[in-house]
Amino acid sequence: MYASFFSSTSQRLAALKKTRVDFAVRVLLGQALEKLRINPHTTYLTTASEENLSSVTLFDETLACVEKQSCPTYTQGTNEIFNKRYSFAPEDRVKALDLIAFEKIVLGIVSSLVEKPAMDLSWPGLKSVTPKDMEAVLKTYLPGLDLNDIHVTGFATDERGGRTIASSQTLADHLLGHFGNNDIPYHAEGDHQAVNLVPFSSEEMHRHPLLTAGHLNDLLIKILPRFLV
């Protein structure tokens, strides 16, 4: 595997706090939920009251707590975690994550990002980046690797439950596409994304021998400050 970009978790957190708050939350929340195989963008915290029923993704809930610099207190029965929005049906409840565990995760993320030196909670834009500029930066941080052999391939589930290839781009094109939309991608470990040597492949033999999704996140932590407005 490729060498780590950071020598310690504290060094990584300090660098992460120099990026952008939406990306920082994606990274910290993603690493907390990946082992539970929970996607924070498709899993919902639903709150029921006599007057209202609200339902937000776990990502949006966590980001809101960080931006308000407040720690949540959830109530069993009033708040629950579901895999369907606006559902309060028992069969849709997420069994792998309970309210207490999620509350602790959010508390940890809020504390990590707002404790001094606190993260800037504004949302700076991303500079316009040319392909030449992107390739130069990637070559600096990925010395010895051929950028033409690094492909970020995304997978989707078809109507029969099978896995299909949804997208496949070189790392440079992948990042340029996201940055052009003022988006900072988070790369999750799992079945829906892979870093491959060749494009449009789902074969294990074509996985990149040195780079994983985690490496791409750490790479972004390193390079993002130079691209922020």
C-alpha positions as a Markdown table, in Angstrom:
| # | Residue | x | y | z |
|---|---|---|---|---|
| 1 | Met | 0.0 | 0.0 | 0.0 |
| 2 | Tyr | 1.0 | 3.6 | -0.5 |
| 3 | Ala | 2.6 | 5.3 | 2.4 |
| 4 | Ser | 0.3 | 7.3 | 4.7 |
| 5 | Phe | 0.1 | 11.0 | 4.2 |
| 6 | Phe | 0.0 | 11.6 | 8.0 |
| 7 | Ser | 2.2 | 10.4 | 10.8 |
| 8 | Ser | -0.6 | 10.6 | 13.4 |
| 9 | Thr | -4.3 | 11.0 | 13.9 |
| 10 | Ser | -3.7 | 14.4 | 15.5 |
| 11 | Gln | -1.7 | 15.6 | 12.5 |
| 12 | Arg | -4.5 | 14.4 | 10.2 |
| 13 | Leu | -7.2 | 16.2 | 12.2 |
| 14 | Ala | -5.2 | 19.4 | 12.2 |
| 15 | Ala | -4.9 | 19.2 | 8.4 |
| 16 | Leu | -8.6 | 18.3 | 8.0 |
| 17 | Lys | -9.6 | 21.4 | 9.9 |
| 18 | Lys | -7.9 | 23.5 | 7.2 |
| 19 | Thr | -10.2 | 22.1 | 4.5 |
| 20 | Arg | -14.0 | 22.9 | 4.3 |
| 21 | Val | -16.6 | 22.0 | 6.9 |
| 22 | Asp | -18.8 | 19.9 | 4.7 |
| 23 | Phe | -15.9 | 17.7 | 3.6 |
| 24 | Ala | -14.5 | 17.5 | 7.2 |
| 25 | Val | -17.9 | 16.2 | 8.4 |
| 26 | Arg | -18.1 | 13.7 | 5.5 |
| 27 | Val | -14.7 | 12.3 | 6.5 |
| 28 | Leu | -15.3 | 12.0 | 10.2 |
| 29 | Leu | -18.8 | 10.8 | 9.9 |
| 30 | Gly | -17.9 | 8.4 | 7.1 |
| 31 | Gln | -15.1 | 6.8 | 9.0 |
| 32 | Ala | -17.4 | 6.3 | 12.0 |
| 33 | Leu | -20.2 | 4.7 | 10.0 |
| 34 | Glu | -18.4 | 2.8 | 7.3 |
| 35 | Lys | -17.7 | -0.2 | 9.6 |
| 36 | Leu | -21.4 | -0.4 | 10.2 |
| 37 | Arg | -22.1 | -0.2 | 6.4 |
| 38 | Ile | -24.3 | 2.8 | 6.9 |
| 39 | Asn | -24.4 | 5.6 | 4.3 |
| 40 | Pro | -25.0 | 8.9 | 6.1 |
| 41 | His | -26.6 | 10.4 | 2.9 |
| 42 | Thr | -29.3 | 7.7 | 2.6 |
| 43 | Thr | -30.0 | 7.1 | 6.3 |
| 44 | Tyr | -32.3 | 9.4 | 8.2 |
| 45 | Leu | -32.9 | 10.8 | 11.7 |
| 46 | Thr | -36.6 | 11.1 | 11.9 |
| 47 | Thr | -38.3 | 13.2 | 14.7 |
| 48 | Ala | -41.9 | 12.9 | 15.5 |
| 49 | Ser | -44.0 | 15.3 | 17.6 |
| 50 | Glu | -47.7 | 16.0 | 17.9 |
| 51 | Glu | -47.4 | 18.9 | 15.4 |
| 52 | Asn | -44.7 | 17.8 | 13.0 |
| 53 | Leu | -42.7 | 14.9 | 11.4 |
| 54 | Ser | -39.2 | 15.9 | 10.3 |
| 55 | Ser | -36.6 | 13.7 | 8.6 |
| 56 | Val | -33.0 | 14.6 | 7.7 |
| 57 | Thr | -30.0 | 12.6 | 6.6 |
| 58 | Leu | -27.4 | 11.8 | 9.3 |
| 59 | Phe | -25.0 | 13.9 | 7.3 |
| 60 | Asp | -27.2 | 17.0 | 7.3 |
| 61 | Glu | -28.0 | 16.5 | 11.0 |
| 62 | Thr | -24.3 | 16.3 | 11.9 |
| 63 | Leu | -23.3 | 19.2 | 9.7 |
| 64 | Ala | -26.0 | 21.4 | 11.3 |
| 65 | Cys | -24.7 | 20.5 | 14.8 |
| 66 | Val | -21.2 | 21.5 | 13.8 |
| 67 | Glu | -22.3 | 24.7 | 12.2 |
| 68 | Lys | -24.3 | 25.6 | 15.3 |
| 69 | Gln | -21.5 | 24.4 | 17.5 |
| 70 | Ser | -24.1 | 22.5 | 19.6 |
| 71 | Cys | -24.3 | 19.0 | 20.8 |
| 72 | Pro | -27.6 | 17.2 | 20.3 |
| 73 | Thr | -29.7 | 15.4 | 22.9 |
| 74 | Tyr | -32.0 | 12.8 | 21.3 |
| 75 | Thr | -35.0 | 11.1 | 22.9 |
| 76 | Gln | -35.9 | 7.5 | 22.3 |
| 77 | Gly | -39.3 | 7.3 | 20.8 |
| 78 | Thr | -39.3 | 10.9 | 19.6 |
| 79 | Asn | -36.1 | 10.5 | 17.5 |
| 80 | Glu | -35.2 | 7.3 | 15.6 |
| 81 | Ile | -32.9 | 6.3 | 12.8 |
| 82 | Phe | -34.4 | 4.8 | 9.6 |
| 83 | Asn | -33.4 | 3.8 | 6.1 |
| 84 | Lys | -36.4 | 5.5 | 4.6 |
| 85 | Arg | -37.2 | 9.2 | 4.9 |
| 86 | Tyr | -40.2 | 10.2 | 7.0 |
| 87 | Ser | -40.8 | 6.6 | 8.1 |
| 88 | Phe | -41.4 | 5.6 | 11.7 |
| 89 | Ala | -42.2 | 2.0 | 10.8 |
| 90 | Pro | -40.3 | -0.6 | 12.9 |
| 91 | Glu | -39.3 | -2.5 | 9.7 |
| 92 | Asp | -37.4 | 0.5 | 8.4 |
| 93 | Arg | -35.5 | 1.2 | 11.6 |
| 94 | Val | -31.7 | 0.8 | 11.3 |
| 95 | Lys | -30.6 | -1.9 | 13.7 |
| 96 | Ala | -26.8 | -1.3 | 13.3 |
| 97 | Leu | -26.9 | 2.2 | 14.9 |
| 98 | Asp | -28.9 | 3.3 | 17.9 |
| 99 | Leu | -29.6 | 6.8 | 19.1 |
| 100 | Ile | -27.1 | 6.8 | 21.9 |
| 101 | Ala | -24.3 | 5.6 | 19.6 |
| 102 | Phe | -25.2 | 8.3 | 17.0 |
| 103 | Glu | -25.4 | 11.0 | 19.6 |
| 104 | Lys | -21.8 | 10.1 | 20.7 |
| 105 | Ile | -20.6 | 10.2 | 17.2 |
| 106 | Val | -22.0 | 13.6 | 16.6 |
| 107 | Leu | -20.7 | 14.9 | 19.9 |
| 108 | Gly | -17.2 | 13.6 | 19.0 |
| 109 | Ile | -17.3 | 15.3 | 15.6 |
| 110 | Val | -18.5 | 18.6 | 17.0 |
| 111 | Ser | -15.9 | 18.6 | 19.7 |
| 112 | Ser | -13.1 | 17.7 | 17.2 |
| 113 | Leu | -13.9 | 20.5 | 14.8 |
| 114 | Val | -14.8 | 23.4 | 17.1 |
| 115 | Glu | -12.2 | 22.9 | 19.8 |
| 116 | Lys | -9.3 | 25.3 | 19.5 |
| 117 | Pro | -7.8 | 25.8 | 17.0 |
| 118 | Ala | -11.3 | 25.7 | 15.7 |
| 119 | Met | -12.2 | 25.0 | 12.1 |
| 120 | Asp | -13.4 | 27.9 | 9.9 |
| 121 | Leu | -17.1 | 27.2 | 9.5 |
| 122 | Ser | -17.6 | 29.3 | 6.4 |
| 123 | Trp | -17.9 | 27.7 | 3.0 |
| 124 | Pro | -15.2 | 29.0 | 0.8 |
| 125 | Gly | -15.6 | 28.2 | -2.9 |
| 126 | Leu | -13.1 | 26.3 | -5.0 |
| 127 | Lys | -10.8 | 28.0 | -7.4 |
| 128 | Ser | -11.0 | 27.3 | -11.1 |
| 129 | Val | -8.5 | 24.5 | -11.8 |
| 130 | Thr | -7.0 | 23.5 | -15.2 |
| 131 | Pro | -6.2 | 19.9 | -16.0 |
| 132 | Lys | -2.5 | 20.9 | -16.1 |
| 133 | Asp | -2.7 | 22.4 | -12.6 |
| 134 | Met | -4.5 | 19.3 | -11.3 |
| 135 | Glu | -1.9 | 16.9 | -12.8 |
| 136 | Ala | 1.0 | 18.9 | -11.4 |
| 137 | Val | -0.5 | 18.8 | -7.8 |
| 138 | Leu | -1.2 | 15.0 | -8.1 |
| 139 | Lys | 2.3 | 14.3 | -9.4 |
| 140 | Thr | 3.7 | 16.1 | -6.4 |
| 141 | Tyr | 1.7 | 14.1 | -3.8 |
| 142 | Leu | 1.7 | 10.8 | -5.7 |
| 143 | Pro | 5.3 | 10.5 | -6.9 |
| 144 | Gly | 6.2 | 7.5 | -8.9 |
| 145 | Leu | 2.6 | 6.7 | -9.9 |
| 146 | Asp | 1.3 | 6.9 | -13.4 |
| 147 | Leu | -1.8 | 9.1 | -13.2 |
| 148 | Asn | -3.2 | 7.4 | -16.3 |
| 149 | Asp | -3.4 | 4.2 | -14.3 |
| 150 | Ile | -5.5 | 5.6 | -11.5 |
| 151 | His | -9.2 | 5.3 | -12.2 |
| 152 | Val | -12.0 | 6.0 | -9.7 |
| 153 | Thr | -14.9 | 3.7 | -10.6 |
| 154 | Gly | -18.4 | 4.0 | -9.2 |
| 155 | Phe | -20.9 | 1.2 | -9.0 |
| 156 | Ala | -24.7 | 1.2 | -8.7 |
| 157 | Thr | -27.3 | -1.5 | -8.0 |
| 158 | Asp | -29.6 | -2.4 | -10.9 |
| 159 | Glu | -33.3 | -3.4 | -10.6 |
| 160 | Arg | -32.4 | -7.1 | -10.1 |
| 161 | Gly | -30.0 | -6.2 | -7.2 |
| 162 | Gly | -26.9 | -6.8 | -9.3 |
| 163 | Arg | -23.9 | -4.4 | -9.4 |
| 164 | Thr | -23.3 | -2.3 | -12.5 |
| 165 | Ile | -20.6 | 0.2 | -13.4 |
| 166 | Ala | -22.0 | 3.7 | -13.1 |
| 167 | Ser | -18.9 | 5.8 | -13.9 |
| 168 | Ser | -15.2 | 5.5 | -14.4 |
| 169 | Gln | -12.7 | 8.4 | -14.7 |
| 170 | Thr | -9.0 | 9.0 | -14.1 |
| 171 | Leu | -8.4 | 10.5 | -10.7 |
| 172 | Ala | -7.6 | 13.9 | -12.3 |
| 173 | Asp | -10.8 | 14.0 | -14.3 |
| 174 | His | -12.8 | 12.8 | -11.3 |
| 175 | Leu | -11.5 | 15.6 | -9.1 |
| 176 | Leu | -11.9 | 18.2 | -11.8 |
| 177 | Gly | -15.5 | 17.3 | -12.4 |
| 178 | His | -16.3 | 17.6 | -8.7 |
| 179 | Phe | -14.4 | 20.8 | -8.2 |
| 180 | Gly | -16.1 | 22.3 | -11.2 |
| 181 | Asn | -19.4 | 21.9 | -9.3 |
| 182 | Asn | -18.0 | 23.3 | -6.1 |
| 183 | Asp | -18.1 | 19.8 | -4.6 |
| 184 | Ile | -15.5 | 18.0 | -2.6 |
| 185 | Pro | -15.9 | 14.2 | -3.0 |
| 186 | Tyr | -15.6 | 11.7 | -0.1 |
| 187 | His | -14.4 | 8.3 | -1.1 |
| 188 | Ala | -16.0 | 5.5 | 1.0 |
| 189 | Glu | -14.6 | 2.0 | 1.4 |
| 190 | Gly | -17.1 | -0.6 | 0.3 |
| 191 | Asp | -18.8 | -2.1 | -2.7 |
| 192 | His | -19.9 | 1.1 | -4.4 |
| 193 | Gln | -16.5 | 2.5 | -5.3 |
| 194 | Ala | -13.1 | 1.3 | -6.3 |
| 195 | Val | -9.7 | 2.6 | -7.3 |
| 196 | Asn | -8.6 | 0.6 | -10.3 |
| 197 | Leu | -5.7 | 0.4 | -12.7 |
| 198 | Val | -8.0 | 0.2 | -15.8 |
| 199 | Pro | -11.3 | 2.0 | -16.5 |
| 200 | Phe | -14.8 | 0.4 | -16.4 |
| 201 | Ser | -13.7 | -2.8 | -14.6 |
| 202 | Ser | -15.3 | -4.6 | -11.7 |
| 203 | Glu | -12.6 | -7.2 | -11.5 |
| 204 | Glu | -10.6 | -7.5 | -8.2 |
| 205 | Met | -7.5 | -8.2 | -10.3 |
| 206 | His | -7.7 | -4.6 | -11.6 |
| 207 | Arg | -7.8 | -2.9 | -8.2 |
| 208 | His | -4.9 | -0.5 | -7.8 |
| 209 | Pro | -2.3 | -2.3 | -5.7 |
| 210 | Leu | -1.2 | 0.8 | -3.8 |
| 211 | Leu | -4.2 | 3.2 | -3.5 |
| 212 | Thr | -7.5 | 2.8 | -1.7 |
| 213 | Ala | -10.5 | 5.1 | -1.1 |
| 214 | Gly | -8.9 | 6.1 | 2.2 |
| 215 | His | -5.7 | 7.2 | 0.4 |
| 216 | Leu | -7.8 | 9.5 | -1.8 |
| 217 | Asn | -9.5 | 11.1 | 1.2 |
| 218 | Asp | -6.1 | 11.8 | 2.8 |
| 219 | Leu | -4.8 | 13.1 | -0.5 |
| 220 | Leu | -7.7 | 15.6 | -0.6 |
| 221 | Ile | -7.0 | 16.6 | 3.0 |
| 222 | Lys | -3.5 | 17.5 | 1.9 |
| 223 | Ile | -4.3 | 19.3 | -1.4 |
| 224 | Leu | -7.6 | 21.1 | -0.6 |
| 225 | Pro | -6.2 | 24.2 | 1.1 |
| 226 | Arg | -4.4 | 25.3 | -2.1 |
| 227 | Phe | -7.7 | 25.1 | -4.1 |
| 228 | Leu | -9.9 | 27.0 | -1.7 |
| 229 | Val | -10.8 | 30.6 | -2.5 |
